[in-house]
């Protein structure tokens, strides 16, 4: 179940193979479906989900049954793919003209398919903003390609979790939590001065940290990364200075670093980020944390992690595929699914449901409402062009900068040059 981040696969090479297999030019946009398409809701289509069965089989089968009852001439076959290797599976299906009619895709997986004209533009003749929140729709609008390439489905974001005991013990006020990275570094100094063996910061900055702080990381047409600026370098240098001053655990640069969520659960650090279900997960994994943490909105700009239902432009029953994908992502079905999965609906009007808008007195309820409200300003922080090869090299250079071996500006310039080199290979 992809409640939080979708791990980016190394898709650039596979996308090139897809382009060659389809014999298309990149950025061609969605086609209009098969010739002589009927507007009738009839025929058999396939829905492909991503690692949702058997846990959510009952829900999926009910949605299918409800749709088939309302449309007796239509049939929907459910196909679920395992979590590992899903992006490669989807690209392989597209290259062999066997992409299912309706397919569950995060926006970064949808992007290379939209580039090659494999996905249907779902915005034609339909004002999707009446049904879906704008941030989720924007996630499926891609640079250089007209249209929208999924009906937004379920969403997730991050919130901050803070160990209130450690904050209080180390000179910080749990009622005055950081809301920006600048405030985070200031409070990290206070914690270190009062408690040299305690840490507030235990994560290195990724590209998303630059985007969240307002840096422009790619140009408007998506053709060139632009993050190697003086302002971005200042963000990296703040982490370098914090590491040098001892505000971060030395293990952060080690290969066996466990991650800030794990350290938070072990009460070795006082801050982490997680999805809305983190309040339940932390206490489950360490019951002694109960009553010892609080939450606030993600620093700077909240991240948005979208999942959507895309429609194959090659579907033999395009009208049926679109109708089912829209039915599955309507407000009623989205709300039911989100409550099962600890995620959030992307449908407009869901804010009227008190489950998301009103706290119930629990930390989990507080985190849920906080995360849901954060979605209103949430953004996809990493561009869809950003892949794992770029990310790995970026992290290597940032680690060298934090260690003090190179400057923040030099690290970003090297990472930008490498990313632009890889970006050219995607075209």
N, C-alpha and C positions, 0 to 999 in steps of 0.2 A: 504494500500500500504506500503510495507516494504522497505522504502527508506534508512533506517539507520540500527539500531541494531535489531536483532531478539532476543526477550526476551526469555531466556532459561527457558523452563518448567522443572518441576521436573520429569525427564524422567527415572531415574534409576529403580524405582519400576515397571514402565510400561514395560521397556525393559526386566526385569526379567520375567514378565508375557508373553511377546512375545517369549522369549527363550523357556519357558515351553510349550507354545502353539505349537510352531513349532517343538519342540523336537530336536533342533539342538545345537551344541556346539558353544560357542562364538568364534569370530574371524575365522569363517569358510570361509568368503569371498563370492563373488558372484557366483551363479551357472551359468550354460550355457543355461538357459531358458528351455522351454518345449521340450519334446522329439519330434523328427521328425519335427523339425522346417523347414519352407520353407524360402528361401531367397527372395521370391517374395514380392513386396510391395502391399499388398492386405489385405482385412479384415477390421473389425471395431475395433478401439482402443479408449480408453478414456484418455483424458488429464485432469489432476486435477491441478487447480491453487489455489492460496492462497489469498483470499480477493481482487481479481482484477476486479470482476464484481459488478455492471453494468458499473463502470467508464471506464473500458478499454475493454468492450465487443466488440466494433466495431473493435478494433485492433486485438483482439484474433480471432474473426470470419473471418477477412480478411486473416490472416495467415493460418487458417484452410482451407478456400476456395481455396487459392493459392496452398496449398499442394494437396488437393483433385483434383484440375484441372490438376496438373502435374502427379498425380497418380490416374487415374479414378477408379481403383479397390479398393482403400482405402477410409475409412470413419473415421472421427475423431469426437468423442462426447466430448463436453466441460462440465466439472464439476468444479464448484468453491466452495470452502469451506470458511466459515467465519473466521475472524482472531483469535478469542478466541478459545482455546482448540485444535488448529490445530495439535500439536505434538501428543496429545493423540488420535486424530482421525486417524492419519496416522498409529500409532502403532496398533490401533484396527483393521484397515483395513488389515494390514499385518498379524496379528494373525488369522484373519478369512479368509485368502486367497482371499481378495477382494481388494487388493491394485490396483489402476488404472495402466494402462500400462505405462503412462508417468506422473510423479508427480513432482510438484514444491517443492523443499526442500532446506532450508539452510543447510550448511554442518553439523551443530550439530544435526539436525534432521535426516540427512542421516546416521550418524555414527552407531546408534544401529541397523538400518536396514541392513547396510552392514555387521555388526558383525554377523548377523544371516543368511546371505546368501540370503536375500530377494531381493537385488538389483543386477542388471547386471553390471559386470565389462565392462566398455565401452572402455577401452584402448586396448582390444584384437584386434590385426591386424590393428590398426589405430594410427597414430602419431598425437595425439591431440594437440601437441605443435605447429603444423602448423596453427591451427585454433583458439586457445585460449591462452590468456596470462598465463604465467607460475604460477603466484601467485594464480590465480583463480583455475587452475588445482590442484595445491598442496593442496588447501583447501578440495578437495574431495579425497585425498589419506590419508588413515588412518593407524595408527600404528598397526603393527601385521597383516595387511590385504593387500595382493597384489592387485593392480588394481586402477582404478579411477571410482568413483561411481556417477558421474553426468557430463553432458555437462554444463559448466559454462554459466550462463545466465546474469543477471544484477548484478551490484556491487555498493557499496557505500563506502565512507570513511568519515573521519572527517577532518575539517580544524579548525584553531583557528580564533576566532573573537575577536577584541580588540577595546574598546571604546577610540578613539583617543583624544577626548576632555578630558577625565579623565586622560589619560596618560600625556598629555601636561600640565595639571594643577598641576600634582603631581610629576613633576621632571623627567619624562621619555620621551624618544624620540620615537615617532611612527614609525620612519624610522629604529629603531634598536630594533626590537621585539625579545623576547626570542625564541630560537629554541630548547632548551632543558630544562629539569626540573631544572637543576642547575641554569641556567640563569633566570628561572621563579622565584625562591626563592630570588635571588639577587634583581630582580626588585620589587618583593613584599615588600622587606624591604624599598627600596627607596620610594615607594608609601606610605607606612605607616608612614615613617618619615616625609614626606611632607604633607600628608593628612591622619591623624589618623582615620578619619571616612570613608575612602575609602578602598576598598579591591580589590586585583588582583586575589587571589586564593579563590575559593569557592567550592571546591570539594575534597572529600576524595579519597585516592588511592585505586583502585581495583587491582585484580590480573593482569589486563592488564597493569597497570602502571609498574609493575615489569618486565613483558615481554618486554614492549616498551623500557625500559632502559637497556635491554640486559641480564636480569637475566634468568637463565634456571629454569623453573618452574616445569618441568616434565621430567622424564628420557626418553631415546631414544625409548624404546619399549612401552611407555605409561602406564607402570604398577605401577608407583609410583611418587607422587608429591615430588618435591625437593626444594621448594621455601623458606624454613626456613633457610636461610643462613645469614651470617654477612652482606654481601653486600646488600641483600634485606632489612634487618633490618634498614640499613642506610637510605634507601628510606623512610620507614615509620617514622623513627625518625626525618627526615627533616620536614615532615608534622606536627609532634608533636611540634617541636620547633617553627614552623611558627604559629601554633594555640596559643601556650603559649605566643608568642610575640605580638599577636594581629593582625597578617597579614591576618587572616581569620575571617569571621563573626561568632559570637558565635552560631548563629542558625544552623550552619552546623551539629551539633550533636543532634539537636532536631528532634522529630518525625514528626513535621510539616514543616520541611525544604523543601523549594519549588524547589530546584535544581538550578544549575548555569545558565542554559539557561533562566529560568524565571526571575532570578535576573538580568541577563544581559539585558533582554528586558525592565525591569523596571529601568534600569540604576543605579542599586544598587551595581553592581560589574563591573569590567572593562574587564573581560575575560571569554569566554566560548568556548566550542567546539560544532560543529553542522555539519550536512551534507552540501553539496554544495547549497542546497536550503535555508539555513539559512539566507543568505543575503536578500532574499525576505520575509521570515517569520518574521524576526525581525521588518522590516519596516512596514509590514502589521499589526502586533500586536501593534506597537508603532511608528507611523509616525514621531515622533520627533527624532528618531534615524537616519533618512536619512542624509547621509553625515557625520556621526559621528563615523563610525567604519571602520576598515580595517582588512585584513586577512593575515595569513601566514600558512605554512605547519604545520601539527600536530606535537607536541613535540616528539622528539626522533624518534621512528618508527611509521609511519602512520598505523592506523588500517584498516583492510579489512573486509567488511561485504558482504559475497557472497550469491547469490541465484543461484540455478542450476535446471536443469531438469534431474531427475533420471528415469531409466527404470526398471520396475519390471522384475525380473528374471523369474517370472511365466507367463509372457505375452504369450497369445496364438498366437500372431502375432508379435514376437520379432523383426523381420526385419523391419516391418512397424513402430513399436514403436521407434526403434533406428533412422530410417530415418526421422520420423517426429520431434523427439527431436533435431536432428542435424539441420534439416531445420529451426526450430523455433529459434535456436541459431546461425544461420549463421550471417555474418557481416551485411547484409542488414536489416534483421529483428531485430537484436539486436539494431542497430543504431536507427531505427524508434521507437522502444519501449523505449529506454533510453531517447530520446528527449521528449517523452510524459510524462515520469515519474520523470524527474529530477534525474535520476540515470546514471550509466555508463555501456557501453557494455564491455563484457569480451573477445570480439573477437579481434584477431590480425588485424592490418591494420586500426583500428578505429582512430588511432592517425593521420591518413591522413585527417580525416574529420575536417575542420576548426572550426566547432561548438565546438569541445572539445579542440582544440590546439591554437586557437587565441582569445584573449580578444576582447570584443565589446564596451569597454568604460564604462560599468556598473559594479557596485560591484558584481552583480549576475554573470556576465560574468567572472570577475576576479576570483571569488570563484570557478566557474565551471572548468576553466582551471587549477587553482591551485590544485583542488581536483583530476582532471584527471591525471595530472603529478605525483601526490603523489602515485597513484595506482601502479606505476612502482616499488616502493619500499615497498608497503603496505604488511602487513602480518596479518593473523588471530591471534590476540593476546591471546585469551583465548583458551586453548586446548579443543578439542571436548568432552573430558571426564568431563569437568567442568560443573556442573549443578547448579540449583538455590539453592539447599540445601547447597552445598559447598559455594556458593557465599554469601548467607545470613550469614552463620557462620563466614566467612572471614571478612565481613563488620562489624559484631558485635565486633570481636576481634580488628580490626584496630581502630574502634571508641574508644575502651577502651584505646588503646595505644596512640592515638592522645590526648585524654583527660588527659593522664598521669597516669592512674591507673595501667597499666602494661607496660613493655618495648616492643619495636617493635619486638625484637627477640622472646619474650615470646608469643606475639600475633600471630606471624607467625608460631611458633611451634605448638600452639594449633590448629590453622586453618589447618596446614598441617596434623596433626594427624587425625583430623576429616575428612578431604578430602580423606585421604588414607583409612580410615575406610569405607567411602561411596563408594570409588572406588572399593573396594573388592566386594561390593554388586552388582556392575554392571556386574561382570564376571560370 
